[in-house]
Amino acid sequence: MNKRKRIVRVSTVQLPAEVEGRTFVEKQRRNLQQIKRALRESGERGSDLVIFGEYANLHHRTSSTRKKEYVPDPIPGRFTRAIASAAKKYRMNVVIPMFGRYKGVLSSFAVIIDRTGKIAGCYQKSHPTEEEQAMGILAGNDLPVFTLDCAKIGIMLCMDIEYPEVAQALMLCGVEILLFPHVQAGWGEVDWEIRYRARAIDTGLYVVSACYGYPGGKWKPGKMIGRSGLIGRDGLILADIGREIGVLTFEIDLDAKRVTHFYFSEKHDRTIAVAASRRPELYRDIVELSHKEQALDRINARRKKMN
């Protein structure tokens, strides 16, 4: 990181959505090799922060009919040690999402490894889908801020981005960069892009995404979206790798604020202006549990009719 201007060099890695191989072991080995190559490339570019897509330790990500292939890695363990070795060698922070067990809990995690190769934190996905929960994945109950030597980061793992409250809660707690590792695919790209860009507009923060790609010409509608990249503070797409496999590197100037009138008569940093003009006393319904319970009742009633 440039100490004078607070410039953070970020690499987002778009691994293959489909890893070739004849056996589970062979595919897992190739996946780790691809991760190591991406880490080396990111390190040689002088990256301060590297981010991978959700479930980076699985060669099939979330789309396998063979449930026996959903093998969690221990955190810490052999897989995290391999990542930590590269983080230490190239003096960079790495965010590696994993299907794993951390302190005895099975979930979708994002493991933060600092420049010294130590685990600096572990975020547990707060909004796992029903299919994930059926696999034993437990929802996290915290939205932590991780303070690295280059920036304060917050993480939205895939489904987490669907809820504006997640990004806004992280903003209020001092996050400077929102990270969005995901495996989103067939919901529709317009829906995805609107939410993705809106989280930056909602908060005045940079949003960095990481997904998965395909060899040239292999992508089709309905496949994993890809498009790992950077959204600026005003919602503009500043960097986008597209559909293909690779590493995208860019610089973020944390001192370059989004300054607008917004709510106030003078111009202010949008993030501060949003926080200052909120009226939390009006938003009590957002945290009222009865609304969720009523909606669940309606869903369960509809399921009974369908069955």
N, C-alpha and C positions, 0 to 999 in steps of 0.2 A: 504493500500500500504506500502511495505517495504521502508522506507525513505532512507536507505543506498544504496540499489541496484536498486531502481525504479522498483520493481516487482509489477505487477498489477494482481490481481486474478479476472478472468472473468468467469461468468457463462452465457452460452447460453441456452435458454429454447426452447425445441421442444414440443410444445403443440399438442394436437390431431388435425388432419386435419378435422375431423368430430366430432362434439359435439352432443351427444344423447339428446333427449328430445322431448316431444310431441308438445310444442308450442314455439313460438319465445321467449317469456319471460323466459320460463324454460331453453331453450338452452343458452340464454344470461347469466342467473344466474349461470348455471353450468360452463360456460366458465370463468366467473369472479372467481368462486371458484377454478378452476384449476390454474388460474394465481396467486391467493393468495398463494396456496400451493407451487407453484414453487418459488415464492418470499421468502417464509419461508425457503424452502430448500436451496436456494441460500444464504440467510442471515445466516443460521446456518453454512454454509461452509466458512463464512467470506469473501464473495465476495466484491470486490471494484466496479465492474461494471457488470450489468445484462442486457442482450439484448433479445428481443422477436422478432418473425417474423412479417412481414407486416400484417396489419389489425388485430392485436391481439384482438381488442375489438369486432370483429364480429365472431359469432360462425361458420359461413359458409365460412369465409375468402373471396375469390372472386368467389366461384363456386356455386352460387345459381340462379335458374331460377325465383325465387320469388323476384322481384326487390323491393317489399315493405319491405323486410327484410334488405335492406341496409339503416340502420338507423344511421346517424352520431351522435357521442357524442360531446357535447360542450367541448372546451378546454379553460380554465379549467372547470371541472364539476365533477359530482359524480364519474365517472370512474377514472379520474386522481387523485381525492382525495383518492380513495381506494389504488391506486398504491403508492401515496405519503406517505400514512400512513406506509406502509411496508418499503419504502425507508428510512424514518426517524427512524423507530424502529430498523432496522438492520444497519443503517449508511452505506448505499450503494447507488451508482448512478444507475439509471435505465433508459434504453432507451425503450420506449413502443410505437411501431407504431400503428396508429389509422386511421380509417375513421372518420373524424371529421370536426368541424368548429372551426377555430382559427382566431380571429379578423374579424369575418364575412365571412371568405373564406372557401369554401368546398374543401377538398382535401385529399390525402393520406399524413399523417404527421408522423413524428417520434418525440415524445415528450421526452425531456431530463429532468429527475427529479434528483436533487442532493441529497446528504446525509442528508440535513436538511428537505427534503420533498418539496422543492420549485422547480418550473419549471424554469430550467436554460436555456432553449432554445426550439425551435420548428423548425424542418426541414420540408420543403414542397417538396414533390417529384418533381423532375425537368423533368422527362420523362414519364408521364403517357401515357398509351396506348390509342388508339382510343376508345376502349370499356369503359375505365375509364372516358375519356373525355365526352363520351355520357351520363354518369351518372352525369355529372356536376362537375367532378373533375378538378380543375385548376392546371396548371403546375407552379411550383415555378421558380423563376428567380434568385436564389442565391445558392451558394455552400459554406455555412458557416463552420467555424471551431469552435468547442465548446471546451472551455478550462475547464476541470474538475480538481479536486484536485489530480487525479491520472494520467491523460493523456490528450493530445489534440486529440479529435476524429473528424472524418468526416463520413458522412453517404451516402451510395448509396442505395436507396430504389428500390429493384427489378430491373426494366427495366433500371435504371440508370447505372448498371454495364456494360451494352452492349456498352457503349461509353468510350473508354480509356481516353478521355479528362477529364472526371469527376474525376477519381482517380488521374490523373497527376496534375490537378488544385488544388486538396486538398493537394497533396504532396508539391507542391510549396508554399502553404500557411501555412506549418508547422505541418500538421497532423501527429500523431504518430501511430494511429490505425485506420484502415478503417473498418467501420461496414456495413454489408450487410444483412439487413432483407429482406426476399423475400417470394414469393409464387410460384416460378418457378416449372414447372411440365413437360409437354409433349413435350418440344422443342427438347429433346434428351440430355442424360446425358453427353455424350462426349463434346458436344458444351458447356454445362453449366460448366463442370469442367475446360475446357481449359480457358474460360474467367475468371472464379473464381480465378484460380491459376495465370493467366497472370497478373491480377491487382497487385498482390504482387510482381511479377518479374518486372513489369513496374516501380514500385515505390520504391522497397526495404522496403515496409511496411508490417506489420502484417495485415491480413484480417480476421475478425470474422464474420461468417454467422449465421443466425437463420431462420429456416423454420418450417415445420410441419411434424408430424409423424403419425404412425398407430400402432394399437395393433399388437403383434407378429404374423407374417404370413399373415397379411392383405394387405401388400404392393404388388402392381403389376406395371409393366412398364406402363408409362403414368400417374401415380398418382404423387402427389407432391413429389419432390425429397428427401426432408428431409436433412440428412447429415449436420446438424448444427455443426459447428466446427471452427477450426483455421488453417489458412494457414500461414506458416512461411515466412520470408523475401525473401527466395530464391525460393518460390513457392511450397515447400514441404507441404504435409498434415500432420500437427502435432497432430491434434485431430479431431475426426469425430464420431458423435453419431450414425450414420447409419440411419435406417428407423424408429426406434421405438420412443416412447414417453418418455420424461425424461429431466433431467437437466445435462448438461456437464460442468464441472468446470476445468479450467486450469490456469496456471500462465504464464504471459508474462513478460520477462525481457527487458525493454525498453533500457537498456544500452548495450544489446547484439546486436551489429550492424552486418549487412551483409557486410563484408569487402572484396573487390575484386579489381583487377587491372582495370577492366572495360575499360574505355576510356583512363585512365591515366597510366603513367609508374609506378607510386607508387600505393600501395593499399590504398583505401579510403572507407568510408562508402558509400555503393551503392546509397542511397537516395541522398546524397550530390553530388556524382559524376554524377548522372543522371541530376540533376538540373544544375550543372556547365557546362556540355557538350552539353546541348540543344542548338539548333540554331533557336530560335523563328522567326527570320527574314525570314526563309524558309517556315514556316508553315502558311502563311497568308491565303492560300486557305481553311484551316480548319474553319476559322471564316468568310469566304466569303459567304454571304447570298444567292447569285445567284445560287450556287451549290444546295442548299436545294430547292430553288424554281424550278429549272429545274427538279430535281428528283420528286418533287410533281406533276409537270405537266405530267410527264411520267406515274406516278401511276394513276392520274385522267383520262388520256387518255385510259389507259388499263381498268379502271373500266367502262368507257362508252361503250367499245367494249363488255365487259362481260355482260352488262345489255341490 
